Amino acid sequence: MAKNTRLESQKLFERARAVIPGGVPGIRAPENFVEDAYPIFLAGGSGAYVTDVDGNDYLDMLLGYGPMLLGHACQEVDHAANTRQQAGFCLNLPQPELVMLAERLAELHPCAEQSLFFKTGSDATSAAIRLARTHTGRDIVLRCGYHGWHDWCLEGDAGVPAAVTESVIEFGYNDPDQLRDLLLKYQGQVAGVILTPVGHDFDAQIEPPGAHYLRDVRALADEHETVLIFDEVRTGFRLAMGGAQELYGVIPDLTALGKAMSNGYPVSALVGRREIMEAARRTFISSTYFPNGLSMAAALATLEILAREPVLTQIAQVGQQLATGLQTVVDETGLPVTLSPYPQMPFLYFDRSLASDQDQRRDRFYGTLAQQGIFAHPRHHGFLSWRHGQAEIERFLEGVSNAARSALG
Ligand SMILES: Cc1ncc(COP(=O)(O)O)c(C=O)c1O
């Protein structure tokens, strides 16, 4: 039951500020939410709910930024991980799960002839760039979307030498002409083109690809004999088993996967065409932790559930029901937001072009949601899990109606 105090969060934050830069680094910093309305530390999660360190419960509409597709504390996945943990999992050599997971991905994923495994999405996208450069012997990378925190793709340039950023050029989503121009300008020099197949930038509404966009990108990459990489860290095992590439029928050369693949356990993958993946043998990609079987056992269990149960269909259906309900609230209240085009990733986005004072309205709206025990991000789209059902949809819609009144009042 929500108590609505944040005292323990604040005490921990005071302690954190003394020993951790900013207290809470990165995207989870309090200033990215609505200060004084959100908790700063969480204690745990179960199914579609999380609990903060003060004992307040929240309906979780963010799911740890996406991984918890099956809901928090999924017993079957945790059991598989525990079994590997008890047998030992940080060993001198890889465990059988390495081979099993690569074989499973080859069965399940449209572009996975071979796989390499890492810990984070940033690892997987960075490995994709390394392989594209090794394979082609070229340097230039064309990129679109968020690909993680590493030097080559940092948003902003603090701490990154100009020599690194000079070889990576950004292009706009859904703009094939710009990509064509860049490929002509750097003819014969482009190692790879990396993009999120769905446009999902921070602090923007999600944008689906235009009717021919992904096919145009594929054709341009082929014409210029450059490696096409889809960053499906967010969309993989979510929009469809085979991610956005299955949904839209365009298969890249390499794909970065993470998040939903393992229900919260740290493992990511780069999968792709054998010919390009084999370039890994001519460079060095390795880490003490990459071959750990624990997270791979969790990924195998997650993929087993996704193959056995109608998880993705259910999430899409529940999401569609939610989307219809949200549209009704928006129509009735006149809340100046746009809604996500993907039911699996709901988002009420306070587009600044729709009204003045949007930032204040947004903060009142999301602050009111948090106060009602609903954890949604003000500037990042949400996610739905297998554990979001009828009760959760009703709770969210009621919360949104109340928050809309508060935002407009
Ligand atoms: C599309 C995309 N690529 C890459 C990443 C980086 O993944 P990670 O945070 O696991 O390093 C993210 C993380 O949000 C992402 O959404």
The ligand as a Gaussian input file, in Angstrom:
#p B3LYP/6-31G(d) Opt

LIG

0 1
 C       18.571000       0.888000     -29.046000
 C       19.594000       0.767000     -27.959000
 N       20.859000       0.435000     -28.270000
 C       21.801000       0.293000     -27.335000
 C       21.523000       0.506000     -26.012000
 C       22.595000       0.355000     -24.978000
 O       22.345000      -0.767000     -24.202000
 P       22.930000      -0.851000     -22.712000
 O       22.278000       0.231000     -21.920000
 O       22.579000      -2.223000     -22.257000
 O       24.418000      -0.651000     -22.841000
 C       20.217000       0.857000     -25.634000
 C       19.860000       1.115000     -24.226000
 O       18.868000       1.686000     -23.882000
 C       19.226000       0.991000     -26.633000
 O       17.958000       1.313000     -26.328000

